[in-house]
Amino acid sequence: MEERKEPHIEHHPEHHVEHHIEHNASIEHHPKKSKSTPWVVSTVILAIIAIVLAYMVFFPMTKTNNGTTTVTSKEAGDKVIQFTTAQGIQATLVNVNDTGSFYQVTLSMQGRDVPVYVTKDGANLIPSMIPLSGDSLVPPTTTTATPTPQTVTKSAKPVVEAFVFAYCPYGLQFEKALFPVYDLLKAKADFKIVYIGAMHGEFEHVESLRQICIQKNYGVDKLFSYLKAFDVSTDIGACSGTDTCVNPLIDKIYTSLKIDKTKITTCMTNDAPALYDADGARSQSLGISGSPTFVINDAQVNVNRSPDAIKTAVCNAFTTSPTECTKALSTAAASVSFGPTTATGTAASSAASCG
């Protein structure tokens, strides 16, 4: 196992450990750049699947000759892909091997092959096989600890901040839930997207700089318009950050929103790095390391990832709530990762995070 260093926001970060936690929006601080190890790749995406499927039978059962129940290897692989696709999680099936006690289903995620294991009776899906002895012992990558909620100080115009990694599937989920709240209360509260670093690769760092520049040159309203197009694009999600794939899709968004590409590109080189570092410094000052983290008036807030839950939290931060707070928004959780705004299935309401 590679030695991990102390948390620190990196300007050119690489892959880091992802994990899930049991609250809905509060996460930890972005770790310092470390060497890539196979067991940390896409752990957070696999964990969300495991949480849901650990308590439900989701495969069609077939009978074996001895009367026990099992599923075929093809059924196991097909169902895992069907499930991930329904949640907007980008994964493709590489192969399925029968190991005897389990099916090993290998998925391609973010350019890497990641194995998961399905019990032969189809009742459970396991993110990874963890050896219990020897030098290859792997440390846990999940936590169930929930930070103590912080008291939000009321104000006439609350400052509402979403701390995210630009490509984190759960950051995207939170942003999509935030959109209706922003549209409802943007004239009453001060909304901000804060970029805490990049854990998925250099492409995430570049996208953060891009979004920072859109906000700097066109304002937060244009940034939210951009995010509404970026977050729902399954085509962008399928690019896995490859420039030749992503850039033409970004250009289309620029055109539709009347954003000057040259202005943004120049800003990304000249102005954005300092603003990016300032976002990282703010994250550090609040002890934030993960995506998404929801902050209102400098206090971290735990909420369900639905528009109405976020609206209620924001409205509770006003000294005097505006009339807009009486409007009911959707109570449905937003979808995870790139794709349609509204979630389908139980897993979309998960409290998983990147960080």
C-alpha positions in Angstrom: 0.0 0.0 0.0 1.3 3.4 -0.9 2.1 5.8 1.9 -0.5 8.6 2.2 0.4 12.2 2.9 -1.3 14.8 4.9 -4.4 16.5 3.4 -3.6 19.4 1.1 -5.2 21.0 -2.0 -3.0 20.3 -5.1 -2.8 22.5 -8.2 -2.2 19.4 -10.4 -3.6 16.5 -8.4 -3.9 12.9 -9.4 -6.3 10.1 -8.3 -7.0 9.8 -4.5 -9.2 7.7 -2.3 -12.9 8.1 -2.7 -15.3 7.0 0.0 -18.9 7.4 1.1 -20.3 8.7 4.3 -23.7 8.5 6.0 -24.8 12.1 5.9 -26.0 13.8 2.8 -23.8 16.8 2.1 -20.9 17.2 4.5 -17.6 15.8 3.4 -13.9 15.9 4.3 -10.9 17.9 2.9 -9.2 17.1 -0.4 -6.1 15.0 0.2 -2.6 15.8 -1.1 -1.4 14.2 -4.3 -0.4 10.6 -3.9 0.6 7.8 -6.1 -2.3 5.9 -7.8 -3.2 2.5 -6.5 -5.7 0.1 -8.1 -7.9 -0.4 -5.0 -8.8 3.3 -4.8 -10.2 3.7 -8.3 -13.9 4.6 -8.4 -14.5 3.2 -4.9 -17.2 5.7 -4.2 -19.2 4.7 -7.2 -19.0 1.0 -6.3 -19.8 1.8 -2.7 -23.2 3.4 -3.5 -24.2 0.3 -5.5 -23.2 -2.0 -2.6 -25.1 0.0 0.0 -28.3 -0.4 -1.9 -27.9 -4.0 -3.1 -26.6 -5.4 0.2 -30.2 -5.7 1.4 -32.1 -6.5 -1.8 -32.3 -9.3 -4.3 -32.1 -7.6 -7.7 -31.2 -10.5 -10.0 -33.7 -12.9 -11.6 -33.2 -16.3 -10.0 -32.9 -19.6 -11.8 -32.8 -23.1 -10.3 -29.7 -25.3 -10.3 -29.9 -29.1 -10.5 -29.4 -29.5 -6.7 -32.3 -27.1 -5.9 -30.2 -24.1 -4.8 -30.8 -20.7 -6.3 -28.2 -19.0 -8.5 -27.9 -16.6 -11.4 -25.9 -17.1 -14.6 -22.7 -15.1 -15.1 -24.4 -13.3 -18.0 -27.3 -12.3 -15.8 -24.9 -11.0 -13.2 -23.0 -8.8 -15.6 -26.1 -7.5 -17.4 -27.9 -6.6 -14.3 -24.9 -4.7 -12.8 -24.6 -2.6 -16.0 -28.4 -2.1 -16.1 -28.3 -0.8 -12.6 -25.3 1.6 -13.0 -26.8 2.9 -16.3 -30.1 3.7 -14.5 -28.3 5.8 -12.0 -26.3 7.7 -14.6 -23.0 6.1 -13.6 -20.6 5.6 -16.5 -19.4 2.0 -16.6 -19.0 -0.7 -19.2 -18.8 -4.4 -18.7 -15.4 -6.0 -19.5 -16.0 -9.6 -18.4 -17.5 -11.9 -15.8 -15.6 -14.8 -14.2 -16.9 -17.5 -12.0 -14.6 -17.7 -9.0 -16.5 -20.5 -7.3 -18.0 -18.6 -4.4 -18.7 -15.4 -6.3 -19.0 -13.9 -9.8 -16.2 -11.4 -10.5 -17.7 -8.7 -12.6 -15.1 -6.4 -14.1 -16.2 -2.9 -15.0 -14.4 -0.3 -17.0 -14.7 3.0 -15.1 -12.7 6.2 -15.7 -10.3 4.4 -18.0 -9.5 1.6 -15.5 -10.7 -2.0 -15.0 -12.4 -2.3 -11.6 -13.6 -5.7 -10.2 -16.7 -6.1 -8.1 -18.1 -9.4 -6.8 -21.6 -10.8 -6.8 -22.7 -13.6 -4.6 -23.8 -16.7 -6.6 -27.4 -16.4 -5.3 -27.6 -12.8 -6.6 -28.4 -11.4 -3.2 -25.4 -9.1 -2.6 -22.8 -7.1 -4.5 -19.4 -6.5 -2.9 -17.2 -3.5 -4.0 -13.9 -5.5 -3.6 -12.4 -8.6 -2.1 -10.4 -7.5 1.0 -7.8 -10.0 2.2 -7.8 -10.5 6.0 -4.1 -11.3 6.3 -0.7 -10.8 4.7 1.2 -7.8 3.2 -1.7 -7.1 0.8 -4.0 -6.1 3.6 -6.2 -3.2 2.3 -7.4 -0.5 4.7 -11.1 0.4 4.8 -12.2 3.0 2.3 -15.6 3.9 3.8 -16.8 5.6 7.0 -20.1 5.8 8.7 -19.2 8.8 11.0 -21.5 11.8 10.7 -20.1 15.1 11.8 -22.0 17.0 14.5 -24.4 19.5 12.7 -23.4 23.1 12.9 -25.7 25.9 13.9 -26.5 28.3 11.1 -26.4 32.0 11.9 -29.4 33.7 10.4 -28.9 36.7 8.1 -30.9 39.0 5.8 -29.1 37.5 2.8 -27.6 34.1 3.5 -24.4 33.0 1.8 -25.0 29.6 0.2 -22.0 27.6 -0.9 -21.7 24.2 -2.6 -18.1 22.9 -2.3 -17.4 20.4 -5.1 -15.0 18.5 -7.3 -16.2 19.4 -10.9 -16.4 15.8 -12.0 -17.5 14.1 -8.7 -20.7 12.2 -9.5 -22.2 13.2 -6.1 -21.1 16.8 -6.5 -23.1 16.7 -9.8 -26.0 15.2 -8.0 -26.0 18.0 -5.4 -25.7 20.7 -8.1 -28.7 19.3 -9.9 -30.8 19.4 -6.7 -29.6 23.0 -6.1 -30.7 24.3 -9.5 -34.4 24.8 -8.6 -33.4 26.4 -5.3 -31.1 28.8 -7.1 -33.8 29.8 -9.6 -36.2 30.4 -6.7 -34.0 32.3 -4.4 -31.2 33.8 -6.4 -32.4 37.3 -5.8 -32.6 36.7 -2.1 -29.5 34.7 -1.2 -25.9 34.8 -2.4 -25.1 31.4 -4.1 -21.6 30.2 -4.9 -19.9 27.2 -6.3 -16.5 26.6 -4.6 -13.9 24.3 -6.2 -12.0 22.3 -3.6 -9.5 20.7 -5.9 -9.3 17.9 -8.4 -9.2 14.2 -7.4 -10.1 12.5 -10.7 -7.4 13.9 -12.9 -6.0 16.9 -14.7 -9.2 17.1 -16.7 -11.1 17.9 -13.5 -8.6 20.7 -12.7 -9.1 22.2 -16.2 -12.9 22.0 -15.9 -12.7 23.8 -12.5 -10.7 26.6 -14.1 -13.3 26.8 -16.9 -16.2 27.1 -14.5 -14.4 29.7 -12.4 -13.8 31.8 -15.6 -17.4 31.6 -16.7 -18.5 32.9 -13.3 -15.7 35.6 -13.3 -16.6 36.9 -16.8 -20.3 36.3 -17.0 -21.6 36.0 -13.4 -23.1 33.3 -11.3 -26.3 33.2 -13.3 -24.4 32.2 -16.5 -22.4 29.7 -14.5 -25.6 28.0 -13.3 -26.9 28.0 -17.0 -23.6 26.3 -18.0 -23.9 23.7 -15.2 -27.4 22.9 -16.2 -26.1 21.9 -19.6 -22.8 20.3 -18.4 -24.2 18.2 -15.5 -26.9 16.5 -17.6 -24.6 15.7 -20.6 -24.1 11.9 -20.6 -21.9 12.5 -23.7 -19.5 14.6 -21.6 -19.6 12.0 -18.8 -18.7 9.2 -21.4 -15.6 11.1 -22.5 -13.8 10.3 -19.2 -12.1 13.7 -19.5 -10.4 13.1 -22.9 -9.8 16.6 -24.5 -10.6 15.5 -28.0 -14.0 14.2 -26.8 -14.9 16.9 -24.3 -13.8 20.1 -26.0 -16.3 19.9 -29.0 -19.1 19.3 -26.5 -18.0 22.2 -24.4 -17.9 24.4 -27.5 -21.5 23.6 -28.2 -22.5 24.8 -24.8 -20.5 28.0 -25.3 -22.4 28.6 -28.5 -25.8 28.0 -27.0 -25.1 30.3 -24.1 -23.2 32.9 -26.1 -20.0 32.5 -24.1 -16.8 33.8 -25.8 -14.4 30.8 -25.9 -11.3 33.0 -26.4 -12.2 35.1 -23.3 -12.6 31.9 -21.2 -9.4 30.3 -22.5 -7.4 33.5 -21.7 -8.9 33.7 -18.3 -8.1 30.0 -17.6 -4.4 30.8 -18.2 -4.1 34.2 -16.6 -6.8 34.7 -13.9 -8.3 31.3 -12.9 -5.3 29.7 -11.1 -5.3 32.4 -8.4 -9.0 32.1 -7.9 -8.8 28.3 -7.9 -6.1 28.5 -5.1 -8.4 30.9 -3.2 -11.2 28.4 -3.3 -8.8 25.8 -2.0 -7.7 28.0 0.8 -11.3 28.7 1.8 -12.0 25.0 1.8 -9.0 24.4 4.1 -10.1 27.2 6.4 -13.5 25.5 6.9 -12.0 22.0 7.2 -13.7 20.8 4.0 -12.2 18.1 1.8 -15.0 16.4 0.0 -17.7 16.8 -2.6 -20.4 17.8 -2.1 -20.2 19.9 1.1 -23.1 22.3 1.7 -22.3 25.4 3.7 -24.7 28.2 4.7 -23.2 31.3 6.5 -20.0 29.4 7.1 -21.8 26.5 8.8 -21.8 23.0 7.2 -25.3 21.7 6.8 -26.5 18.1 6.3 -29.5 17.8 4.0 -31.1 15.3 1.7 -30.2 15.8 -2.0 -33.6 17.0 -3.1 -34.6 20.6 -4.1 -37.1 20.9 -1.3 -34.7 19.8 1.4 -32.1 22.3 0.2 -34.6 25.1 -0.1 -35.8 24.5 3.5 -32.2 24.7 4.8 -31.6 28.0 2.9 -35.0 29.4 4.0 -34.2 28.6 7.6 -31.1 30.8 7.4 -33.0 34.0 6.7 -33.7 36.4 9.4 -37.1 36.9 7.8 -38.0 34.3 5.2 -39.1 35.7 1.9 -42.4 34.7 0.3 -40.6 32.5 -2.2 -39.9 30.0 0.7 -43.6 29.0 0.8 -43.2 27.4 -2.7 -42.9 23.6 -2.6 -40.1 22.1 -4.6 -39.5 18.5 -5.6 -38.8 16.1 -2.7 -37.2 13.6 -5.1 -33.5 13.1 -4.9 -31.4 14.3 -7.9 -29.7 11.7 -10.0 -26.0 10.7 -9.4 -23.4 11.7 -12.0 -24.0 13.0 -15.5 -27.5 12.5 -16.8 -31.2 13.5 -16.3 -31.9 15.7 -13.3 -34.4 13.5 -11.6 -33.2 10.2 -10.1 -34.7 6.8 -10.7 -34.1 4.1 -8.1 -33.2 4.0 -4.4 -29.4 4.5 -4.8 -29.8 8.1 -6.1 -30.7 9.3 -2.6 -27.4 8.0 -1.2 -25.1 10.1 1.0 -22.1 9.0 -0.9 -19.3 11.5 -1.7 -15.9 12.0 -3.3 -13.1 12.9 -1.0 
